[in-house]
C-alpha cells in the first residue's frame, strides 16, 4: 500500500507541477501519516493531516492528493457547528436542541433548497436577539413562546 501510494504521489506531483523539494516533503508527510495509521488502507483523518503543518510539510497538498485517491476522511467539525455552540451558549437545553434541529433542517436539501451556512448564521444571530432575553426571563422551550412573551422580553434591557 505504501509503495503504491508513493508511486501515485510521484505521478500526482508531476502532473500538478510540484517542485522536487515539495515532493520530498510530501513523501515525508505521507510516510509519517502511514506510520501512525492503525488500520492499513483505512482513510487518513483530515485532523491528522493538519498536524503536519508544524513540521513544514505540505498538508494541504497531501490532503488534496489523499482525497483524490479516496484515502482521506474529513473528521473536522464544520465551522457552522462551532458557531452554533458558541452563539447558543447560555440558552436552556430544550431551546438549544430545538434550534439544532431547526439548523440541520435549514442546511439539508429537502423540498426547498438548502440554505447556505452564511444565511443560517445570519438567521441565528437575529434569533438570538429575541431568544437570549426570553431565556433570561425563564422561557426554556420554543413552544412556550407567545406573542406576549416575545414583546415582553424585547422590551426588557439585555
N, CA, C and O atoms as a GROMACS GRO file, in nm:
protein
  632
    1UNK      N    1   0.084  -0.119   0.000
    1UNK     CA    2   0.000   0.000   0.000
    1UNK      C    3   0.088   0.125   0.000
    1UNK      O    4   0.065   0.219  -0.076
    2UNK      N    5   0.188   0.124   0.086
    2UNK     CA    6   0.277   0.239   0.096
    2UNK      C    7   0.350   0.265  -0.036
    2UNK      O    8   0.362   0.379  -0.081
    3UNK      N    9   0.399   0.157  -0.096
    3UNK     CA   10   0.472   0.171  -0.222
    3UNK      C   11   0.379   0.222  -0.333
    3UNK      O   12   0.418   0.308  -0.413
    4UNK      N   13   0.257   0.170  -0.338
    4UNK     CA   14   0.162   0.213  -0.439
    4UNK      C   15   0.129   0.361  -0.421
    4UNK      O   16   0.129   0.436  -0.518
    5UNK      N   17   0.100   0.403  -0.296
    5UNK     CA   18   0.069   0.544  -0.271
    5UNK      C   19   0.188   0.633  -0.305
    5UNK      O   20   0.171   0.743  -0.356
    6UNK      N   21   0.309   0.584  -0.278
    6UNK     CA   22   0.430   0.660  -0.312
    6UNK      C   23   0.440   0.684  -0.462
    6UNK      O   24   0.474   0.794  -0.505
    7UNK      N   25   0.412   0.581  -0.541
    7UNK     CA   26   0.416   0.595  -0.688
    7UNK      C   27   0.306   0.692  -0.735
    7UNK      O   28   0.328   0.776  -0.822
    8UNK      N   29   0.187   0.677  -0.675
    8UNK     CA   30   0.077   0.767  -0.711
    8UNK      C   31   0.111   0.912  -0.677
    8UNK      O   32   0.077   1.004  -0.752
    9UNK      N   33   0.177   0.931  -0.563
    9UNK     CA   34   0.217   1.065  -0.520
    9UNK      C   35   0.316   1.125  -0.620
    9UNK      O   36   0.306   1.243  -0.654
   10UNK      N   37   0.411   1.045  -0.665
   10UNK     CA   38   0.509   1.094  -0.763
   10UNK      C   39   0.440   1.137  -0.892
   10UNK      O   40   0.470   1.243  -0.946
   11UNK      N   41   0.347   1.055  -0.940
   11UNK     CA   42   0.272   1.089  -1.062
   11UNK      C   43   0.188   1.214  -1.041
   11UNK      O   44   0.182   1.302  -1.127
   12UNK      N   45   0.122   1.222  -0.926
   12UNK     CA   46   0.037   1.337  -0.892
   12UNK      C   47   0.121   1.464  -0.891
   12UNK      O   48   0.083   1.566  -0.948
   13UNK      N   49   0.236   1.458  -0.824
   13UNK     CA   50   0.323   1.575  -0.813
   13UNK      C   51   0.368   1.622  -0.951
   13UNK      O   52   0.370   1.742  -0.979
   14UNK      N   53   0.404   1.528  -1.038
   14UNK     CA   54   0.448   1.564  -1.173
   14UNK      C   55   0.334   1.630  -1.251
   14UNK      O   56   0.355   1.728  -1.322
   15UNK      N   57   0.213   1.576  -1.238
   15UNK     CA   58   0.100   1.630  -1.313
   15UNK      C   59   0.049   1.762  -1.256
   15UNK      O   60  -0.024   1.835  -1.324
   16UNK      N   61   0.088   1.795  -1.133
   16UNK     CA   62   0.044   1.919  -1.072
   16UNK      C   63   0.156   2.022  -1.058
   16UNK      O   64   0.138   2.127  -0.996
   17UNK      N   65   0.271   1.993  -1.116
   17UNK     CA   66   0.380   2.090  -1.121
   17UNK      C   67   0.452   2.115  -0.988
   17UNK      O   68   0.505   2.223  -0.966
   18UNK      N   69   0.453   2.015  -0.900
   18UNK     CA   70   0.524   2.032  -0.774
   18UNK      C   71   0.674   2.032  -0.798
   18UNK      O   72   0.724   1.966  -0.889
   19UNK      N   73   0.744   2.106  -0.716
   19UNK     CA   74   0.890   2.104  -0.723
   19UNK      C   75   0.941   1.974  -0.660
   19UNK      O   76   0.867   1.904  -0.591
   20UNK      N   77   1.068   1.945  -0.684
   20UNK     CA   78   1.130   1.826  -0.625
   20UNK      C   79   1.130   1.837  -0.473
   20UNK      O   80   1.108   1.738  -0.403
   21UNK      N   81   1.155   1.956  -0.422
   21UNK     CA   82   1.156   1.977  -0.277
   21UNK      C   83   1.017   1.953  -0.217
   21UNK      O   84   1.005   1.891  -0.111
   22UNK      N   85   0.914   2.002  -0.284
   22UNK     CA   86   0.776   1.982  -0.235
   22UNK      C   87   0.742   1.834  -0.236
   22UNK      O   88   0.681   1.784  -0.141
   23UNK      N   89   0.779   1.764  -0.342
   23UNK     CA   90   0.754   1.620  -0.348
   23UNK      C   91   0.826   1.548  -0.235
   23UNK      O   92   0.770   1.458  -0.173
   24UNK      N   93   0.949   1.587  -0.209
   24UNK     CA   94   1.024   1.524  -0.100
   24UNK      C   95   0.957   1.545   0.036
   24UNK      O   96   0.948   1.452   0.116
   25UNK      N   97   0.910   1.668   0.060
   25UNK     CA   98   0.841   1.696   0.187
   25UNK      C   99   0.707   1.621   0.193
   25UNK      O  100   0.667   1.574   0.300
   26UNK      N  101   0.640   1.611   0.080
   26UNK     CA  102   0.513   1.538   0.076
   26UNK      C  103   0.536   1.389   0.103
   26UNK      O  104   0.456   1.326   0.173
   27UNK      N  105   0.642   1.334   0.050
   27UNK     CA  106   0.674   1.193   0.077
   27UNK      C  107   0.699   1.171   0.226
   27UNK      O  108   0.652   1.074   0.284
   28UNK      N  109   0.772   1.265   0.287
   28UNK     CA  110   0.798   1.255   0.432
   28UNK      C  111   0.666   1.259   0.509
   28UNK      O  112   0.645   1.181   0.602
   29UNK      N  113   0.578   1.351   0.471
   29UNK     CA  114   0.448   1.362   0.537
   29UNK      C  115   0.366   1.236   0.518
   29UNK      O  116   0.302   1.189   0.613
   30UNK      N  117   0.366   1.182   0.398
   30UNK     CA  118   0.291   1.060   0.372
   30UNK      C  119   0.344   0.944   0.456
   30UNK      O  120   0.267   0.867   0.512
   31UNK      N  121   0.478   0.932   0.465
   31UNK     CA  122   0.537   0.825   0.548
   31UNK      C  123   0.496   0.842   0.694
   31UNK      O  124   0.466   0.743   0.762
   32UNK      N  125   0.495   0.966   0.744
   32UNK     CA  126   0.454   0.991   0.883
   32UNK      C  127   0.308   0.949   0.904
   32UNK      O  128   0.276   0.883   1.003
   33UNK      N  129   0.221   0.987   0.812
   33UNK     CA  130   0.080   0.954   0.825
   33UNK      C  131   0.056   0.803   0.821
   33UNK      O  132  -0.022   0.750   0.899
   34UNK      N  133   0.124   0.736   0.731
   34UNK     CA  134   0.108   0.591   0.720
   34UNK      C  135   0.166   0.519   0.841
   34UNK      O  136   0.119   0.412   0.879
   35UNK      N  137   0.269   0.578   0.903
   35UNK     CA  138   0.332   0.515   1.020
   35UNK      C  139   0.240   0.515   1.142
   35UNK      O  140   0.247   0.424   1.225
   36UNK      N  141   0.156   0.616   1.155
   36UNK     CA  142   0.068   0.624   1.272
   36UNK      C  143  -0.070   0.563   1.245
   36UNK      O  144  -0.154   0.557   1.335
   37UNK      N  145  -0.092   0.518   1.125
   37UNK     CA  146  -0.219   0.459   1.089
   37UNK      C  147  -0.235   0.323   1.159
   37UNK      O  148  -0.145   0.240   1.154
   38UNK      N  149  -0.350   0.302   1.222
   38UNK     CA  150  -0.373   0.176   1.294
   38UNK      C  151  -0.426   0.066   1.203
   38UNK      O  152  -0.402  -0.052   1.229
   39UNK      N  153  -0.499   0.102   1.098
   39UNK     CA  154  -0.552   0.004   1.004
   39UNK      C  155  -0.500   0.038   0.865
   39UNK      O  156  -0.535   0.141   0.807
   40UNK      N  157  -0.416  -0.050   0.813
   40UNK     CA  158  -0.357  -0.026   0.681
   40UNK      C  159  -0.467  -0.013   0.576
   40UNK      O  160  -0.559  -0.094   0.570
   41UNK      N  161  -0.457   0.090   0.493
   41UNK     CA  162  -0.553   0.111   0.386
   41UNK      C  163  -0.675   0.192   0.426
   41UNK      O  164  -0.755   0.229   0.340
   42UNK      N  165  -0.691   0.219   0.556
   42UNK     CA  166  -0.805   0.299   0.601
   42UNK      C  167  -0.782   0.445   0.566
   42UNK      O  168  -0.667   0.489   0.556
   43UNK      N  169  -0.889   0.521   0.547
   43UNK     CA  170  -0.872   0.664   0.519
   43UNK      C  171  -0.801   0.735   0.634
   43UNK      O  172  -0.817   0.699   0.751
   44UNK      N  173  -0.723   0.835   0.600
   44UNK     CA  174  -0.648   0.912   0.698
   44UNK      C  175  -0.730   1.033   0.738
   44UNK      O  176  -0.772   1.110   0.651
   45UNK      N  177  -0.754   1.052   0.868
   45UNK     CA  178  -0.835   1.166   0.912
   45UNK      C  179  -0.769   1.300   0.876
   45UNK      O  180  -0.647   1.315   0.885
   46UNK      N  181  -0.851   1.395   0.837
   46UNK     CA  182  -0.802   1.529   0.800
   46UNK      C  183  -0.732   1.596   0.918
   46UNK      O  184  -0.637   1.672   0.898
   47UNK      N  185  -0.777   1.568   1.039
   47UNK     CA  186  -0.713   1.630   1.155
   47UNK      C  187  -0.569   1.581   1.171
   47UNK      O  188  -0.485   1.655   1.222
   48UNK      N  189  -0.540   1.459   1.128
   48UNK     CA  190  -0.401   1.412   1.131
   48UNK      C  191  -0.318   1.486   1.027
   48UNK      O  192  -0.205   1.526   1.053
   49UNK      N  193  -0.376   1.506   0.909
   49UNK     CA  194  -0.304   1.573   0.801
   49UNK      C  195  -0.272   1.717   0.842
   49UNK      O  196  -0.164   1.768   0.812
   50UNK      N  197  -0.366   1.783   0.911
   50UNK     CA  198  -0.343   1.920   0.958
   50UNK      C  199  -0.226   1.929   1.055
   50UNK      O  200  -0.163   2.034   1.066
   51UNK      N  201  -0.197   1.821   1.124
   51UNK     CA  202  -0.088   1.821   1.223
   51UNK      C  203   0.050   1.819   1.158
   51UNK      O  204   0.150   1.823   1.228
   52UNK      N  205   0.057   1.813   1.027
   52UNK     CA  206   0.185   1.817   0.958
   52UNK      C  207   0.240   1.959   0.947
   52UNK      O  208   0.359   1.978   0.924
   53UNK      N  209   0.154   2.059   0.964
   53UNK     CA  210   0.195   2.199   0.945
   53UNK      C  211   0.316   2.240   1.029
   53UNK      O  212   0.406   2.303   0.974
   54UNK      N  213   0.323   2.206   1.158
   54UNK     CA  214   0.440   2.248   1.236
   54UNK      C  215   0.572   2.190   1.185
   54UNK      O  216   0.680   2.243   1.214
   55UNK      N  217   0.564   2.082   1.109
   55UNK     CA  218   0.684   2.019   1.054
   55UNK      C  219   0.720   2.074   0.916
   55UNK      O  220   0.811   2.024   0.849
   56UNK      N  221   0.647   2.180   0.874
   56UNK     CA  222   0.666   2.243   0.744
   56UNK      C  223   0.650   2.144   0.629
   56UNK      O  224   0.724   2.146   0.530
   57UNK      N  225   0.550   2.057   0.646
   57UNK     CA  226   0.517   1.959   0.543
   57UNK      C  227   0.388   2.004   0.473
   57UNK      O  228   0.301   2.064   0.536
   58UNK      N  229   0.376   1.976   0.344
   58UNK     CA  230   0.263   2.029   0.266
   58UNK      C  231   0.131   1.956   0.294
   58UNK      O  232   0.085   1.876   0.212
   59UNK      N  233   0.072   1.983   0.408
   59UNK     CA  234  -0.052   1.917   0.448
   59UNK      C  235  -0.166   1.939   0.352
   59UNK      O  236  -0.238   1.845   0.318
   60UNK      N  237  -0.184   2.063   0.306
   60UNK     CA  238  -0.294   2.092   0.213
   60UNK      C  239  -0.278   2.012   0.084
   60UNK      O  240  -0.374   1.955   0.034
   61UNK      N  241  -0.156   2.008   0.032
   61UNK     CA  242  -0.132   1.933  -0.092
   61UNK      C  243  -0.152   1.784  -0.071
   61UNK      O  244  -0.209   1.716  -0.156
   62UNK      N  245  -0.106   1.734   0.044
   62UNK     CA  246  -0.126   1.592   0.075
   62UNK      C  247  -0.274   1.561   0.092
   62UNK      O  248  -0.322   1.456   0.049
   63UNK      N  249  -0.347   1.653   0.155
   63UNK     CA  250  -0.490   1.631   0.173
   63UNK      C  251  -0.559   1.623   0.037
   63UNK      O  252  -0.644   1.536   0.016
   64UNK      N  253  -0.524   1.711  -0.055
   64UNK     CA  254  -0.582   1.707  -0.189
   64UNK      C  255  -0.549   1.574  -0.258
   64UNK      O  256  -0.636   1.512  -0.320
   65UNK      N  257  -0.424   1.532  -0.248
   65UNK     CA  258  -0.381   1.406  -0.310
   65UNK      C  259  -0.457   1.288  -0.249
   65UNK      O  260  -0.511   1.205  -0.321
   66UNK      N  261  -0.460   1.281  -0.116
   66UNK     CA  262  -0.526   1.168  -0.050
   66UNK      C  263  -0.677   1.168  -0.076
   66UNK      O  264  -0.737   1.061  -0.090
   67UNK      N  265  -0.738   1.284  -0.082
   67UNK     CA  266  -0.881   1.292  -0.111
   67UNK      C  267  -0.909   1.244  -0.253
   67UNK      O  268  -1.004   1.169  -0.276
   68UNK      N  269  -0.826   1.286  -0.347
   68UNK     CA  270  -0.844   1.244  -0.487
   68UNK      C  271  -0.829   1.093  -0.503
   68UNK      O  272  -0.884   1.034  -0.596
   69UNK      N  273  -0.754   1.030  -0.413
   69UNK     CA  274  -0.731   0.886  -0.420
   69UNK      C  275  -0.815   0.810  -0.317
   69UNK      O  276  -0.790   0.692  -0.290
   70UNK      N  277  -0.915   0.877  -0.260
   70UNK     CA  278  -1.008   0.817  -0.162
   70UNK      C  279  -0.937   0.762  -0.038
   70UNK      O  280  -0.976   0.659   0.016
   71UNK      N  281  -0.832   0.833   0.006
   71UNK     CA  282  -0.760   0.791   0.126
   71UNK      C  283  -0.765   0.896   0.237
   71UNK      O  284  -0.688   0.889   0.332
   72UNK      N  285  -0.854   0.992   0.223
   72UNK     CA  286  -0.869   1.095   0.327
   72UNK      C  287  -1.012   1.092   0.378
   72UNK      O  288  -1.107   1.066   0.304
   73UNK      N  289  -1.025   1.122   0.506
   73UNK     CA  290  -1.156   1.126   0.570
   73UNK      C  291  -1.167   1.259   0.643
   73UNK      O  292  -1.083   1.292   0.726
   74UNK      N  293  -1.270   1.335   0.611
   74UNK     CA  294  -1.286   1.466   0.674
   74UNK      C  295  -1.355   1.449   0.810
   74UNK      O  296  -1.477   1.434   0.817
   75UNK      N  297  -1.277   1.452   0.916
   75UNK     CA  298  -1.330   1.436   1.051
   75UNK      C  299  -1.334   1.568   1.126
   75UNK      O  300  -1.355   1.571   1.248
   76UNK      N  301  -1.314   1.678   1.055
   76UNK     CA  302  -1.315   1.809   1.119
   76UNK      C  303  -1.458   1.853   1.151
   76UNK      O  304  -1.553   1.817   1.080
   77UNK      N  305  -1.472   1.930   1.257
   77UNK     CA  306  -1.602   1.985   1.294
   77UNK      C  307  -1.632   2.101   1.200
   77UNK      O  308  -1.552   2.194   1.187
   78UNK      N  309  -1.748   2.097   1.134
   78UNK     CA  310  -1.783   2.208   1.046
   78UNK      C  311  -1.790   2.340   1.123
   78UNK      O  312  -1.834   2.342   1.238
   79UNK      N  313  -1.747   2.447   1.062
   79UNK     CA  314  -1.744   2.578   1.128
   79UNK      C  315  -1.882   2.621   1.177
   79UNK      O  316  -1.892   2.687   1.280
   80UNK      N  317  -1.987   2.584   1.104
   80UNK     CA  318  -2.121   2.625   1.146
   80UNK      C  319  -2.158   2.560   1.280
   80UNK      O  320  -2.230   2.620   1.360
   81UNK      N  321  -2.108   2.439   1.305
   81UNK     CA  322  -2.136   2.372   1.433
   81UNK      C  323  -2.065   2.443   1.548
   81UNK      O  324  -2.122   2.459   1.656
   82UNK      N  325  -1.943   2.484   1.526
   82UNK     CA  326  -1.870   2.559   1.629
   82UNK      C  327  -1.939   2.692   1.656
   82UNK      O  328  -1.954   2.734   1.771
   83UNK      N  329  -1.982   2.758   1.550
   83UNK     CA  330  -2.054   2.885   1.564
   83UNK      C  331  -2.182   2.864   1.644
   83UNK      O  332  -2.212   2.941   1.734
   84UNK      N  333  -2.257   2.759   1.610
   84UNK     CA  334  -2.382   2.730   1.680
   84UNK      C  335  -2.358   2.710   1.829
   84UNK      O  336  -2.430   2.765   1.912
   85UNK      N  337  -2.258   2.632   1.863
   85UNK     CA  338  -2.227   2.606   2.004
   85UNK      C  339  -2.193   2.736   2.076
   85UNK      O  340  -2.237   2.759   2.188
   86UNK      N  341  -2.115   2.818   2.010
   86UNK     CA  342  -2.071   2.945   2.071
   86UNK      C  343  -2.190   3.041   2.089
   86UNK      O  344  -2.204   3.102   2.195
   87UNK      N  345  -2.273   3.055   1.987
   87UNK     CA  346  -2.379   3.156   1.992
   87UNK      C  347  -2.494   3.114   2.084
   87UNK      O  348  -2.563   3.199   2.140
   88UNK      N  349  -2.516   2.983   2.098
   88UNK     CA  350  -2.627   2.937   2.183
   88UNK      C  351  -2.583   2.907   2.326
   88UNK      O  352  -2.664   2.861   2.407
   89UNK      N  353  -2.457   2.932   2.356
   89UNK     CA  354  -2.408   2.910   2.492
   89UNK      C  355  -2.492   2.994   2.589
   89UNK      O  356  -2.508   3.115   2.570
   90UNK      N  357  -2.544   2.930   2.690
   90UNK     CA  358  -2.625   3.000   2.788
   90UNK      C  359  -2.774   2.981   2.769
   90UNK      O  360  -2.852   3.013   2.859
   91UNK      N  361  -2.817   2.930   2.654
   91UNK     CA  362  -2.959   2.901   2.635
   91UNK      C  363  -2.993   2.770   2.706
   91UNK      O  364  -2.908   2.682   2.716
   92UNK      N  365  -3.116   2.757   2.753
   92UNK     CA  366  -3.154   2.632   2.818
   92UNK      C  367  -3.156   2.516   2.718
   92UNK      O  368  -3.175   2.536   2.598
   93UNK      N  369  -3.135   2.394   2.768
   93UNK     CA  370  -3.122   2.277   2.682
   93UNK      C  371  -3.241   2.252   2.589
   93UNK      O  372  -3.218   2.227   2.471
   94UNK      N  373  -3.363   2.256   2.632
   94UNK     CA  374  -3.468   2.228   2.532
   94UNK      C  375  -3.460   2.324   2.413
   94UNK      O  376  -3.478   2.284   2.298
   95UNK      N  377  -3.433   2.450   2.440
   95UNK     CA  378  -3.427   2.551   2.336
   95UNK      C  379  -3.308   2.524   2.243
   95UNK      O  380  -3.320   2.536   2.121
   96UNK      N  381  -3.195   2.489   2.300
   96UNK     CA  382  -3.075   2.461   2.220
   96UNK      C  383  -3.098   2.342   2.128
   96UNK      O  384  -3.062   2.346   2.010
   97UNK      N  385  -3.159   2.236   2.180
   97UNK     CA  386  -3.186   2.117   2.098
   97UNK      C  387  -3.284   2.150   1.986
   97UNK      O  388  -3.269   2.102   1.874
   98UNK      N  389  -3.384   2.231   2.016
   98UNK     CA  390  -3.481   2.270   1.913
   98UNK      C  391  -3.415   2.355   1.804
   98UNK      O  392  -3.444   2.338   1.686
   99UNK      N  393  -3.327   2.444   1.844
   99UNK     CA  394  -3.254   2.525   1.745
   99UNK      C  395  -3.160   2.439   1.661
   99UNK      O  396  -3.143   2.463   1.542
  100UNK      N  397  -3.099   2.338   1.724
  100UNK     CA  398  -3.009   2.247   1.650
  100UNK      C  399  -3.088   2.172   1.543
  100UNK      O  400  -3.040   2.153   1.431
  101UNK      N  401  -3.208   2.129   1.577
  101UNK     CA  402  -3.293   2.061   1.478
  101UNK      C  403  -3.330   2.157   1.366
  101UNK      O  404  -3.324   2.121   1.248
  102UNK      N  405  -3.368   2.279   1.402
  102UNK     CA  406  -3.401   2.380   1.301
  102UNK      C  407  -3.282   2.402   1.207
  102UNK      O  408  -3.298   2.406   1.085
  103UNK      N  409  -3.161   2.417   1.267
  103UNK     CA  410  -3.042   2.444   1.186
  103UNK      C  411  -3.015   2.328   1.090
  103UNK      O  412  -2.986   2.351   0.972
  104UNK      N  413  -3.024   2.205   1.138
  104UNK     CA  414  -2.994   2.092   1.050
  104UNK      C  415  -3.096   2.085   0.935
  104UNK      O  416  -3.060   2.049   0.823
  105UNK      N  417  -3.221   2.118   0.964
  105UNK     CA  418  -3.322   2.119   0.857
  105UNK      C  419  -3.297   2.231   0.756
  105UNK      O  420  -3.321   2.212   0.637
  106UNK      N  421  -3.250   2.344   0.802
  106UNK     CA  422  -3.221   2.456   0.712
  106UNK      C  423  -3.104   2.424   0.619
  106UNK      O  424  -3.101   2.469   0.504
  107UNK      N  425  -3.009   2.346   0.668
  107UNK     CA  426  -2.889   2.316   0.590
  107UNK      C  427  -2.904   2.196   0.498
  107UNK      O  428  -2.826   2.179   0.404
  108UNK      N  429  -3.005   2.111   0.524
  108UNK     CA  430  -3.023   1.989   0.444
  108UNK      C  431  -3.111   2.016   0.323
  108UNK      O  432  -3.207   2.093   0.330
  109UNK      N  433  -3.078   1.950   0.212
  109UNK     CA  434  -3.167   1.961   0.097
  109UNK      C  435  -3.298   1.886   0.125
  109UNK      O  436  -3.296   1.777   0.182
  110UNK      N  437  -3.406   1.943   0.087
  110UNK     CA  438  -3.537   1.879   0.102
  110UNK      C  439  -3.622   1.928  -0.013
  110UNK      O  440  -3.572   1.944  -0.125
  111UNK      N  441  -3.748   1.952   0.011
  111UNK     CA  442  -3.834   2.005  -0.097
  111UNK      C  443  -3.790   2.145  -0.137
  111UNK      O  444  -3.796   2.183  -0.254
  112UNK      N  445  -3.747   2.221  -0.038
  112UNK     CA  446  -3.693   2.354  -0.070
  112UNK      C  447  -3.541   2.343  -0.074
  112UNK      O  448  -3.484   2.248  -0.020
  113UNK      N  449  -3.478   2.438  -0.136
  113UNK     CA  450  -3.332   2.430  -0.147
  113UNK      C  451  -3.268   2.457  -0.011
  113UNK      O  452  -3.320   2.536   0.068
  114UNK      N  453  -3.154   2.393   0.017
  114UNK     CA  454  -3.088   2.416   0.145
  114UNK      C  455  -3.035   2.558   0.153
  114UNK      O  456  -3.002   2.619   0.052
  115UNK      N  457  -3.027   2.609   0.272
  115UNK     CA  458  -2.974   2.743   0.294
  115UNK      C  459  -2.823   2.734   0.308
  115UNK      O  460  -2.769   2.631   0.348
  116UNK      N  461  -2.756   2.842   0.275
  116UNK     CA  462  -2.611   2.846   0.292
  116UNK      C  463  -2.579   2.863   0.440
  116UNK      O  464  -2.664   2.906   0.518
  117UNK      N  465  -2.457   2.829   0.477
  117UNK     CA  466  -2.418   2.846   0.617
  117UNK      C  467  -2.419   2.993   0.655
  117UNK      O  468  -2.448   3.027   0.770
  118UNK      N  469  -2.387   3.082   0.561
  118UNK     CA  470  -2.392   3.226   0.591
  118UNK      C  471  -2.534   3.271   0.623
  118UNK      O  472  -2.556   3.350   0.714
  119UNK      N  473  -2.632   3.220   0.548
  119UNK     CA  474  -2.771   3.255   0.573
  119UNK      C  475  -2.814   3.205   0.711
  119UNK      O  476  -2.878   3.278   0.786
  120UNK      N  477  -2.780   3.082   0.744
  120UNK     CA  478  -2.818   3.025   0.873
  120UNK      C  479  -2.750   3.102   0.987
  120UNK      O  480  -2.813   3.127   1.090
  121UNK      N  481  -2.624   3.139   0.970
  121UNK     CA  482  -2.555   3.221   1.071
  121UNK      C  483  -2.629   3.352   1.094
  121UNK      O  484  -2.654   3.393   1.207
  122UNK      N  485  -2.663   3.417   0.985
  122UNK     CA  486  -2.735   3.545   0.991
  122UNK      C  487  -2.868   3.528   1.065
  122UNK      O  488  -2.902   3.609   1.151
  123UNK      N  489  -2.942   3.424   1.031
  123UNK     CA  490  -3.071   3.399   1.095
  123UNK      C  491  -3.054   3.368   1.244
  123UNK      O  492  -3.133   3.414   1.327
  124UNK      N  493  -2.951   3.292   1.278
  124UNK     CA  494  -2.926   3.262   1.420
  124UNK      C  495  -2.891   3.388   1.499
  124UNK      O  496  -2.940   3.407   1.610
  125UNK      N  497  -2.807   3.472   1.440
  125UNK     CA  498  -2.771   3.597   1.510
  125UNK      C  499  -2.896   3.680   1.541
  125UNK      O  500  -2.912   3.732   1.651
  126UNK      N  501  -2.985   3.691   1.442
  126UNK     CA  502  -3.107   3.768   1.464
  126UNK      C  503  -3.200   3.699   1.563
  126UNK      O  504  -3.263   3.766   1.645
  127UNK      N  505  -3.210   3.569   1.557
  127UNK     CA  506  -3.296   3.496   1.651
  127UNK      C  507  -3.245   3.514   1.794
  127UNK      O  508  -3.324   3.523   1.887
  128UNK      N  509  -3.114   3.520   1.810
  128UNK     CA  510  -3.057   3.532   1.945
  128UNK      C  511  -3.094   3.666   2.010
  128UNK      O  512  -3.097   3.676   2.133
  129UNK      N  513  -3.122   3.767   1.932
  129UNK     CA  514  -3.162   3.897   1.991
  129UNK      C  515  -3.296   3.884   2.062
  129UNK      O  516  -3.327   3.963   2.152
  130UNK      N  517  -3.376   3.786   2.021
  130UNK     CA  518  -3.504   3.762   2.088
  130UNK      C  519  -3.492   3.648   2.188
  130UNK      O  520  -3.545   3.656   2.299
  131UNK      N  521  -3.422   3.541   2.150
  131UNK     CA  522  -3.418   3.421   2.234
  131UNK      C  523  -3.337   3.438   2.362
  131UNK      O  524  -3.375   3.385   2.466
  132UNK      N  525  -3.227   3.512   2.357
  132UNK     CA  526  -3.146   3.530   2.479
  132UNK      C  527  -3.226   3.601   2.589
  132UNK      O  528  -3.224   3.555   2.703
  133UNK      N  529  -3.296   3.712   2.559
  133UNK     CA  530  -3.378   3.774   2.664
  133UNK      C  531  -3.492   3.684   2.711
  133UNK      O  532  -3.527   3.685   2.829
  134UNK      N  533  -3.550   3.607   2.620
  134UNK     CA  534  -3.657   3.516   2.661
  134UNK      C  535  -3.604   3.409   2.756
  134UNK      O  536  -3.668   3.377   2.857
  135UNK      N  537  -3.487   3.355   2.724
  135UNK     CA  538  -3.426   3.254   2.812
  135UNK      C  539  -3.396   3.314   2.949
  135UNK      O  540  -3.418   3.251   3.052
  136UNK      N  541  -3.346   3.438   2.949
  136UNK     CA  542  -3.317   3.506   3.076
  136UNK      C  543  -3.445   3.532   3.155
  136UNK      O  544  -3.441   3.541   3.278
  137UNK      N  545  -3.557   3.546   3.086
  137UNK     CA  546  -3.686   3.570   3.152
  137UNK      C  547  -3.752   3.440   3.196
  137UNK      O  548  -3.861   3.443   3.253
  138UNK      N  549  -3.687   3.326   3.171
  138UNK     CA  550  -3.740   3.199   3.219
  138UNK      C  551  -3.805   3.110   3.115
  138UNK      O  552  -3.856   3.003   3.150
  139UNK      N  553  -3.806   3.149   2.990
  139UNK     CA  554  -3.861   3.063   2.885
  139UNK      C  555  -3.754   2.960   2.849
  139UNK      O  556  -3.641   2.995   2.816
  140UNK      N  557  -3.792   2.831   2.856
  140UNK     CA  558  -3.695   2.724   2.830
  140UNK      C  559  -3.723   2.645   2.702
  140UNK      O  560  -3.640   2.567   2.658
  141UNK      N  561  -3.840   2.666   2.644
  141UNK     CA  562  -3.881   2.586   2.530
  141UNK      C  563  -3.938   2.679   2.423
  141UNK      O  564  -4.014   2.770   2.454
  142UNK      N  565  -3.901   2.656   2.298
  142UNK     CA  566  -3.952   2.742   2.191
  142UNK      C  567  -4.104   2.735   2.179
  142UNK      O  568  -4.168   2.831   2.136
  143UNK      N  569  -4.162   2.621   2.216
  143UNK     CA  570  -4.308   2.606   2.210
  143UNK      C  571  -4.378   2.697   2.310
  143UNK      O  572  -4.497   2.726   2.295
  144UNK      N  573  -4.307   2.742   2.412
  144UNK     CA  574  -4.366   2.829   2.514
  144UNK      C  575  -4.367   2.977   2.474
  144UNK      O  576  -4.420   3.060   2.548
  145UNK      N  577  -4.310   3.009   2.361
  145UNK     CA  578  -4.302   3.149   2.320
  145UNK      C  579  -4.435   3.192   2.260
  145UNK      O  580  -4.489   3.129   2.170
  146UNK      N  581  -4.487   3.301   2.313
  146UNK     CA  582  -4.612   3.358   2.265
  146UNK      C  583  -4.583   3.500   2.217
  146UNK      O  584  -4.476   3.554   2.246
  147UNK      N  585  -4.675   3.560   2.146
  147UNK     CA  586  -4.653   3.700   2.106
  147UNK      C  587  -4.632   3.790   2.229
  147UNK      O  588  -4.554   3.885   2.223
  148UNK      N  589  -4.700   3.759   2.338
  148UNK     CA  590  -4.684   3.840   2.459
  148UNK      C  591  -4.544   3.823   2.518
  148UNK      O  592  -4.480   3.921   2.555
  149UNK      N  593  -4.496   3.697   2.526
  149UNK     CA  594  -4.362   3.676   2.584
  149UNK      C  595  -4.254   3.739   2.498
  149UNK      O  596  -4.156   3.790   2.552
  150UNK      N  597  -4.270   3.735   2.366
  150UNK     CA  598  -4.172   3.798   2.276
  150UNK      C  599  -4.169   3.949   2.295
  150UNK      O  600  -4.062   4.009   2.303
  151UNK      N  601  -4.288   4.010   2.303
  151UNK     CA  602  -4.294   4.155   2.321
  151UNK      C  603  -4.240   4.194   2.458
  151UNK      O  604  -4.172   4.296   2.471
  152UNK      N  605  -4.270   4.114   2.560
  152UNK     CA  606  -4.224   4.142   2.695
  152UNK      C  607  -4.072   4.131   2.704
  152UNK      O  608  -4.007   4.216   2.766
  153UNK      N  609  -4.014   4.027   2.643
  153UNK     CA  610  -3.868   4.007   2.650
  153UNK      C  611  -3.795   4.114   2.570
  153UNK      O  612  -3.690   4.160   2.613
  154UNK      N  613  -3.848   4.154   2.456
  154UNK     CA  614  -3.777   4.254   2.377
  154UNK      C  615  -3.785   4.392   2.439
  154UNK      O  616  -3.703   4.479   2.408
  155UNK      N  617  -3.881   4.413   2.527
  155UNK     CA  618  -3.892   4.542   2.594
  155UNK      C  619  -3.796   4.554   2.711
  155UNK      O  620  -3.766   4.664   2.757
  156UNK      N  621  -3.746   4.438   2.762
  156UNK     CA  622  -3.654   4.440   2.874
  156UNK      C  623  -3.512   4.467   2.824
  156UNK      O  624  -3.476   4.424   2.714
  157UNK      N  625  -3.432   4.538   2.905
  157UNK     CA  626  -3.292   4.559   2.863
  157UNK      C  627  -3.216   4.428   2.867
  157UNK      O  628  -3.238   4.347   2.956
  158UNK      N  629  -3.126   4.407   2.772
  158UNK     CA  630  -3.050   4.281   2.764
  158UNK      C  631  -2.938   4.276   2.864
  158UNK      O  632  -2.865   4.178   2.870
   0.00000   0.00000   0.00000
